[in-house]
Amino acid sequence: MAEDKKKTRTTVEIYGHPYTISGTETSTHIRLVAEKVDEKMREIQMHNRFLDTKQIAVLAAVNTMNEYLKIKEELKKMQQHLRNEEE
């Protein structure tokens, strides 16, 4: 039987608002994620001052997912390349 991971609750600040995040990751990891989300939102706001918080959050999510999918595809290509070299 798989061991259940203990959930932690960590309060962070993202774009000037406090959030309590519950998860199985360490508080350090949760704080790092929150910091990166905050950075992305502030970066978007700096280039698009007319956007409201909701629009900035959606664009941050879209940008982050785009980066994630590109990295995931690159990883897939690298794994395939390694498999081809092993054959």
Residue pairs with C-beta under 8 A, 6 or more apart in sequence:
5 24
6 24
7 22
7 23
7 24
8 22
8 23
8 24
8 25
8 26
8 27
8 30
9 20
9 21
9 22
10 20
10 21
10 22
10 23
10 27
10 30
10 31
11 18
11 19
11 20
11 21
12 18
12 19
12 20
12 21
12 30
12 31
12 34
12 35
13 19
13 34
13 38
14 34
14 37
14 38
14 41
15 37
15 38
15 41
15 42
15 53
15 56
15 57
19 34
21 30
21 34
23 30
25 33
37 60
37 64
40 60
40 63
40 64
41 56
41 57
41 60
44 51
44 56
44 59
44 60
44 63
45 51
45 56
48 55
48 56
48 59
51 59
